[in-house]
Amino acid sequence: MIAAWLFILGIQSPPDTPRTYPLPTIVFGNGAPVAKIPKNNCDNARLERKLKKVLPLAKRAGMELAELNAQLSTLPQREHKAKVSATEKRLRDEFTGELENMTTSEGILLVRLLDRECGKSGYSIVKELRNSFIAGMFQATARLFGQNLKEEWDPEKMICEEYLIQKIEREGEKK
């Protein structure tokens, strides 16, 4: 049902290209559309700083996950667990320092951005790569701390984040 609405709204993109979301607009008296950003609801400087720290990690994780899924599709079923374990160990060795130095809010933002990059919630990624019991345990732990791994990226709801991500990506393209 959600996929149908995303397709109708023009948000859905092919799986090999990153998704972009159009920002909702408000039209004022002169007819020029202006991006609707609730200035009083988000601290743009702090959020932008966190996004600049976390966005490269989310993009890298999205690429690694896409690469892993491509490799798993060619491997026999019995070799999946070994490949997932080897990839997890390699990534853990590479990113342990960066992930340990993250704040809680940056970790939450990382999970949301991973959903944005992959098109899957954190819960569904863990369920695919590990199993449903482990995914349930992660979800229970997240719920204890007021978070939800099943929550999906919604650009209408997370308008500040989406606007700043697109701004950061435009700045990165200019450099």
The 8 nearest C-alpha neighbors of each residue, nearest first, counted from 0:
[[1, 3, 2, 4, 5, 6, 7, 8],
 [0, 2, 4, 3, 5, 6, 7, 11],
 [3, 1, 5, 0, 4, 6, 11, 7],
 [4, 2, 6, 0, 1, 5, 7, 8],
 [5, 3, 7, 1, 6, 2, 8, 0],
 [4, 6, 2, 10, 8, 11, 3, 7],
 [5, 7, 11, 9, 3, 4, 8, 10],
 [8, 6, 4, 9, 5, 3, 10, 11],
 [7, 9, 5, 6, 10, 4, 11, 3],
 [8, 10, 6, 7, 11, 5, 12, 4],
 [11, 9, 5, 8, 20, 6, 12, 19],
 [12, 10, 6, 5, 9, 13, 18, 2],
 [11, 13, 18, 14, 10, 16, 17, 9],
 [12, 14, 15, 16, 11, 17, 18, 10],
 [15, 13, 16, 12, 17, 18, 117, 118],
 [14, 16, 13, 17, 12, 65, 18, 117],
 [17, 15, 14, 13, 18, 12, 19, 116],
 [18, 16, 116, 19, 15, 14, 12, 117],
 [17, 19, 12, 16, 20, 11, 116, 10],
 [20, 18, 17, 21, 10, 12, 165, 11],
 [19, 21, 10, 22, 154, 18, 161, 9],
 [22, 20, 23, 19, 10, 154, 9, 24],
 [21, 23, 24, 20, 34, 162, 158, 154],
 [22, 24, 35, 34, 21, 25, 155, 158],
 [25, 23, 34, 35, 33, 32, 22, 26],
 [24, 26, 33, 32, 35, 27, 34, 23],
 [25, 27, 32, 30, 31, 33, 24, 28],
 [26, 28, 30, 29, 25, 31, 32, 33],
 [27, 29, 30, 26, 31, 32, 25, 33],
 [28, 30, 31, 27, 26, 32, 33, 25],
 [29, 31, 26, 28, 27, 32, 25, 33],
 [32, 30, 29, 26, 33, 27, 28, 25],
 [33, 31, 26, 25, 24, 30, 34, 27],
 [32, 34, 25, 24, 35, 31, 26, 27],
 [35, 33, 24, 36, 23, 25, 22, 32],
 [36, 34, 24, 25, 23, 33, 37, 22],
 [37, 35, 38, 34, 159, 158, 162, 40],
 [36, 38, 40, 39, 35, 41, 159, 158],
 [39, 37, 40, 36, 41, 42, 43, 159],
 [38, 40, 37, 41, 42, 36, 43, 159],
 [41, 39, 37, 38, 42, 159, 36, 43],
 [42, 40, 43, 39, 38, 159, 37, 46],
 [41, 43, 45, 44, 46, 40, 38, 39],
 [42, 44, 46, 45, 47, 41, 159, 163],
 [45, 43, 47, 46, 42, 48, 49, 41],
 [46, 44, 48, 47, 43, 42, 49, 50],
 [45, 47, 49, 43, 48, 44, 50, 42],
 [46, 48, 50, 44, 49, 45, 43, 51],
 [49, 47, 45, 51, 46, 50, 44, 52],
 [50, 48, 46, 52, 47, 51, 53, 105],
 [49, 51, 47, 53, 52, 54, 48, 46],
 [52, 50, 48, 49, 54, 53, 47, 167],
 [51, 53, 49, 50, 54, 48, 55, 56],
 [52, 54, 50, 56, 55, 51, 109, 49],
 [53, 55, 57, 56, 50, 51, 52, 58],
 [56, 54, 58, 57, 53, 59, 52, 51],
 [57, 55, 59, 53, 54, 58, 60, 109],
 [58, 56, 60, 54, 113, 59, 55, 112],
 [57, 59, 61, 55, 60, 56, 54, 62],
 [60, 58, 56, 62, 61, 57, 55, 63],
 [61, 59, 63, 57, 62, 58, 64, 56],
 [60, 62, 58, 64, 59, 63, 116, 117],
 [61, 63, 65, 59, 60, 64, 66, 58],
 [64, 62, 60, 66, 61, 65, 67, 59],
 [63, 65, 67, 61, 66, 62, 60, 68],
 [66, 64, 62, 68, 67, 63, 61, 69],
 [65, 67, 63, 69, 64, 68, 62, 70],
 [66, 68, 64, 70, 69, 65, 63, 71],
 [69, 67, 71, 65, 70, 66, 64, 72],
 [70, 68, 66, 72, 67, 71, 65, 73],
 [69, 71, 67, 68, 72, 73, 66, 74],
 [72, 70, 68, 74, 73, 69, 67, 79],
 [71, 73, 69, 70, 74, 68, 75, 67],
 [72, 74, 71, 70, 75, 69, 68, 76],
 [75, 73, 71, 72, 78, 76, 70, 79],
 [74, 76, 77, 78, 73, 79, 71, 72],
 [77, 75, 79, 78, 74, 71, 80, 72],
 [76, 78, 75, 79, 80, 74, 81, 82],
 [79, 77, 76, 81, 80, 75, 82, 74],
 [80, 78, 82, 76, 81, 77, 83, 71],
 [79, 81, 83, 82, 78, 84, 77, 128],
 [80, 82, 84, 78, 79, 83, 85, 77],
 [81, 83, 85, 79, 84, 80, 86, 78],
 [82, 84, 80, 86, 85, 81, 87, 79],
 [85, 83, 87, 81, 82, 86, 80, 88],
 [86, 84, 82, 88, 87, 83, 81, 89],
 [85, 87, 89, 83, 88, 84, 82, 90],
 [86, 88, 84, 90, 85, 89, 91, 83],
 [89, 87, 91, 85, 86, 90, 84, 92],
 [88, 90, 86, 92, 87, 91, 85, 93],
 [91, 89, 93, 87, 92, 88, 94, 86],
 [90, 92, 88, 95, 94, 93, 89, 87],
 [93, 91, 89, 90, 95, 94, 88, 96],
 [92, 94, 90, 91, 95, 89, 96, 88],
 [95, 93, 97, 91, 96, 92, 90, 98],
 [96, 94, 98, 91, 97, 92, 99, 93],
 [97, 95, 99, 98, 94, 100, 93, 92],
 [98, 96, 100, 94, 99, 95, 101, 93],
 [97, 99, 95, 101, 100, 96, 94, 106],
 [98, 100, 96, 101, 97, 95, 102, 94],
 [101, 99, 97, 98, 96, 102, 95, 103],
 [102, 100, 98, 99, 105, 106, 103, 97],
 [101, 103, 105, 104, 106, 100, 99, 98],
 [102, 104, 106, 105, 107, 101, 108, 100],
 [103, 105, 107, 106, 102, 108, 101, 49],
 [106, 104, 108, 102, 103, 107, 101, 109],
 [107, 105, 109, 103, 108, 104, 102, 101],
 [108, 106, 104, 110, 109, 105, 103, 111],
 [107, 109, 105, 111, 106, 110, 112, 104],
 [110, 108, 106, 112, 107, 111, 53, 113],
 [109, 111, 113, 107, 108, 112, 121, 114],
 [112, 110, 108, 114, 113, 109, 152, 115],
 [113, 111, 115, 109, 114, 110, 57, 108],
 [112, 114, 110, 116, 57, 115, 111, 117],
 [113, 115, 120, 119, 111, 118, 112, 117],
 [116, 114, 112, 113, 118, 152, 117, 111],
 [115, 117, 113, 114, 61, 118, 112, 17],
 [118, 116, 114, 119, 61, 115, 113, 65],
 [117, 119, 114, 115, 116, 120, 113, 152],
 [120, 118, 114, 117, 123, 124, 121, 151],
 [119, 121, 114, 123, 122, 151, 149, 150],
 [122, 120, 148, 124, 123, 110, 125, 114],
 [121, 123, 148, 125, 149, 120, 124, 134],
 [122, 124, 126, 120, 125, 121, 127, 119],
 [125, 123, 121, 127, 126, 122, 128, 120],
 [126, 124, 128, 122, 134, 127, 123, 129],
 [125, 127, 130, 131, 123, 134, 124, 129],
 [128, 126, 124, 125, 129, 123, 130, 131],
 [127, 129, 125, 126, 124, 130, 83, 80],
 [130, 128, 126, 125, 127, 133, 131, 134],
 [131, 129, 126, 132, 133, 134, 127, 128],
 [130, 132, 126, 134, 133, 135, 129, 125],
 [133, 131, 135, 134, 130, 136, 126, 129],
 [134, 132, 136, 135, 131, 130, 137, 129],
 [135, 133, 131, 137, 126, 125, 132, 136],
 [136, 134, 138, 132, 133, 137, 131, 139],
 [135, 137, 133, 139, 138, 134, 140, 132],
 [138, 136, 134, 140, 135, 139, 141, 133],
 [137, 139, 135, 141, 136, 140, 148, 142],
 [140, 138, 136, 142, 141, 137, 135, 143],
 [141, 139, 137, 143, 138, 142, 136, 144],
 [140, 142, 146, 138, 144, 143, 139, 147],
 [141, 143, 145, 146, 139, 144, 140, 147],
 [144, 142, 140, 141, 145, 139, 146, 138],
 [143, 145, 142, 141, 146, 140, 147, 139],
 [146, 144, 142, 143, 141, 147, 140, 139],
 [147, 145, 141, 142, 144, 148, 143, 107],
 [146, 148, 149, 150, 142, 141, 138, 145],
 [149, 147, 122, 121, 150, 138, 120, 146],
 [150, 148, 122, 147, 120, 151, 121, 123],
 [151, 149, 148, 147, 120, 152, 121, 111],
 [150, 152, 120, 153, 149, 114, 119, 111],
 [153, 151, 115, 114, 111, 154, 150, 157],
 [152, 154, 156, 155, 157, 151, 158, 115],
 [155, 153, 157, 156, 158, 161, 152, 20],
 [154, 156, 153, 158, 157, 23, 22, 161],
 [155, 157, 153, 154, 158, 152, 159, 160],
 [158, 156, 154, 160, 159, 155, 153, 161],
 [157, 159, 161, 154, 160, 155, 156, 162],
 [160, 158, 162, 161, 157, 163, 36, 41],
 [159, 161, 163, 158, 162, 157, 164, 46],
 [160, 162, 164, 158, 163, 159, 154, 165],
 [163, 161, 159, 165, 164, 160, 158, 166],
 [162, 164, 166, 160, 165, 161, 167, 159],
 [165, 163, 167, 161, 166, 162, 160, 168],
 [164, 166, 168, 162, 163, 167, 169, 161],
 [165, 167, 163, 169, 164, 168, 162, 170],
 [168, 166, 170, 164, 169, 165, 163, 171],
 [167, 169, 171, 165, 170, 166, 164, 172],
 [170, 168, 172, 166, 171, 167, 165, 173],
 [169, 171, 167, 173, 168, 172, 166, 174],
 [170, 172, 168, 169, 174, 173, 167, 166],
 [171, 173, 169, 170, 174, 168, 167, 166],
 [172, 174, 170, 171, 169, 168, 167, 166],
 [173, 171, 172, 170, 169, 168, 167, 166]]
